[in-house]
């Protein structure tokens, strides 16, 4: 075993992505509210949403797969980004 490969997990897989890189990829979708706290309505009266970044401190765990990145937050949310 190479002494430089100290960050391998139990199965011997060395992640190619850091937590900071995973955080930049995923976003939390939240309702877009007006000044009164009401949802803004878009086309066909569908409530508008916006993407909100998450903080690195909010990440409990993350996993990188061939086709997606999955981040689990400390509040239990599972956020995905498809590559």
Phi and psi restraints in degrees (value plus and minus 20) as a CYANA .aco file:
   2 UNK   PHI     -95.4   -55.4
   2 UNK   PSI     109.4   149.4
   3 UNK   PHI     -83.9   -43.9
   3 UNK   PSI     -39.6     0.4
   4 UNK   PHI     -94.6   -54.6
   4 UNK   PSI     -40.7    -0.7
   5 UNK   PHI    -110.4   -70.4
   5 UNK   PSI      33.6    73.6
   6 UNK   PHI    -101.5   -61.5
   6 UNK   PSI     -34.4     5.6
   7 UNK   PHI    -115.5   -75.5
   7 UNK   PSI       1.1    41.1
   8 UNK   PHI     -96.6   -56.6
   8 UNK   PSI     125.3   165.3
   9 UNK   PHI    -104.6   -64.6
   9 UNK   PSI    -191.5  -151.5
  10 UNK   PHI     -80.8   -40.8
  10 UNK   PSI     -53.9   -13.9
  11 UNK   PHI    -105.9   -65.9
  11 UNK   PSI     -20.8    19.2
  12 UNK   PHI      68.0   108.0
  12 UNK   PSI      -9.7    30.3
  13 UNK   PHI    -107.7   -67.7
  13 UNK   PSI     106.3   146.3
  14 UNK   PHI    -120.4   -80.4
  14 UNK   PSI      96.6   136.6
  15 UNK   PHI     -84.3   -44.3
  15 UNK   PSI     123.8   163.8
  16 UNK   PHI    -116.8   -76.8
  16 UNK   PSI     -22.9    17.1
  17 UNK   PHI    -146.2  -106.2
  17 UNK   PSI     123.3   163.3
  18 UNK   PHI    -112.9   -72.9
  18 UNK   PSI     148.7   188.7
  19 UNK   PHI     -81.7   -41.7
  19 UNK   PSI     -60.0   -20.0
  20 UNK   PHI     -83.1   -43.1
  20 UNK   PSI     -58.6   -18.6
  21 UNK   PHI     -88.0   -48.0
  21 UNK   PSI     -58.6   -18.6
  22 UNK   PHI     -86.3   -46.3
  22 UNK   PSI     -58.3   -18.3
  23 UNK   PHI     -83.3   -43.3
  23 UNK   PSI     -56.9   -16.9
  24 UNK   PHI     -87.8   -47.8
  24 UNK   PSI     -45.1    -5.1
  25 UNK   PHI    -102.2   -62.2
  25 UNK   PSI     -56.1   -16.1
  26 UNK   PHI    -118.8   -78.8
  26 UNK   PSI     132.8   172.8
  27 UNK   PHI    -158.6  -118.6
  27 UNK   PSI     130.6   170.6
  28 UNK   PHI    -112.2   -72.2
  28 UNK   PSI     113.8   153.8
  29 UNK   PHI    -114.7   -74.7
  29 UNK   PSI     102.0   142.0
  30 UNK   PHI    -146.9  -106.9
  30 UNK   PSI     135.5   175.5
  31 UNK   PHI     -88.3   -48.3
  31 UNK   PSI     123.3   163.3
  32 UNK   PHI    -109.5   -69.5
  32 UNK   PSI      91.3   131.3
  33 UNK   PHI    -123.0   -83.0
  33 UNK   PSI     129.8   169.8
  34 UNK   PHI    -107.6   -67.6
  34 UNK   PSI    -191.7  -151.7
  35 UNK   PHI     -83.7   -43.7
  35 UNK   PSI     -45.1    -5.1
  36 UNK   PHI    -111.2   -71.2
  36 UNK   PSI     -19.1    20.9
  37 UNK   PHI      65.4   105.4
  37 UNK   PSI     -11.3    28.7
  38 UNK   PHI    -111.4   -71.4
  38 UNK   PSI     129.8   169.8
  39 UNK   PHI     -88.7   -48.7
  39 UNK   PSI     115.1   155.1
  40 UNK   PHI     -94.8   -54.8
  40 UNK   PSI     119.7   159.7
  41 UNK   PHI    -122.3   -82.3
  41 UNK   PSI     115.2   155.2
  42 UNK   PHI    -120.5   -80.5
  42 UNK   PSI    -170.5  -130.5
  43 UNK   PHI     -81.6   -41.6
  43 UNK   PSI     117.1   157.1
  44 UNK   PHI      39.9    79.9
  44 UNK   PSI      11.8    51.8
  45 UNK   PHI      36.6    76.6
  45 UNK   PSI      12.7    52.7
  46 UNK   PHI    -111.4   -71.4
  46 UNK   PSI     107.5   147.5
  47 UNK   PHI     -79.4   -39.4
  47 UNK   PSI     116.7   156.7
  48 UNK   PHI     -98.4   -58.4
  48 UNK   PSI     130.7   170.7
  49 UNK   PHI    -149.2  -109.2
  49 UNK   PSI     144.1   184.1
  50 UNK   PHI    -159.9  -119.9
  50 UNK   PSI     138.5   178.5
  51 UNK   PHI    -112.3   -72.3
  51 UNK   PSI     114.6   154.6
  52 UNK   PHI    -140.8  -100.8
  52 UNK   PSI     112.0   152.0
  53 UNK   PHI     -90.8   -50.8
  53 UNK   PSI     134.4   174.4
  54 UNK   PHI    -129.7   -89.7
  54 UNK   PSI     138.5   178.5
  55 UNK   PHI    -112.4   -72.4
  55 UNK   PSI     133.1   173.1
  56 UNK   PHI     -83.1   -43.1
  56 UNK   PSI     -51.5   -11.5
  57 UNK   PHI     -88.3   -48.3
  57 UNK   PSI     -41.7    -1.7
  58 UNK   PHI    -102.2   -62.2
  58 UNK   PSI     -26.4    13.6
  59 UNK   PHI    -107.1   -67.1
  59 UNK   PSI     102.5   142.5
  60 UNK   PHI    -105.5   -65.5
  60 UNK   PSI     -65.5   -25.5
  61 UNK   PHI    -178.2  -138.2
  61 UNK   PSI     138.7   178.7
  62 UNK   PHI    -165.6  -125.6
  62 UNK   PSI     135.5   175.5
  63 UNK   PHI    -160.4  -120.4
  63 UNK   PSI     120.9   160.9
  64 UNK   PHI    -131.4   -91.4
  64 UNK   PSI     104.6   144.6
  65 UNK   PHI    -133.2   -93.2
  65 UNK   PSI     155.9   195.9
  66 UNK   PHI     -80.3   -40.3
  66 UNK   PSI     -59.3   -19.3
  67 UNK   PHI    -131.1   -91.1
  67 UNK   PSI     -25.3    14.7
  68 UNK   PHI    -178.1  -138.1
  68 UNK   PSI     144.3   184.3
  69 UNK   PHI    -139.3   -99.3
  69 UNK   PSI     110.1   150.1
  70 UNK   PHI    -137.4   -97.4
  70 UNK   PSI     109.2   149.2
  71 UNK   PHI    -141.2  -101.2
  71 UNK   PSI     111.5   151.5
  72 UNK   PHI    -130.2   -90.2
  72 UNK   PSI     106.6   146.6
  73 UNK   PHI    -111.2   -71.2
  73 UNK   PSI     148.0   188.0
  74 UNK   PHI     -86.5   -46.5
  74 UNK   PSI     -41.4    -1.4
  75 UNK   PHI    -106.0   -66.0
  75 UNK   PSI     -20.6    19.4
  76 UNK   PHI      75.6   115.6
  76 UNK   PSI     -18.4    21.6
  77 UNK   PHI     -93.4   -53.4
  77 UNK   PSI     121.9   161.9
  78 UNK   PHI    -131.1   -91.1
  78 UNK   PSI      92.9   132.9
  79 UNK   PHI    -132.1   -92.1
  79 UNK   PSI     116.5   156.5
  80 UNK   PHI    -144.3  -104.3
  80 UNK   PSI     128.8   168.8
  81 UNK   PHI    -150.7  -110.7
  81 UNK   PSI     102.5   142.5
  82 UNK   PHI    -106.9   -66.9
  82 UNK   PSI     111.4   151.4
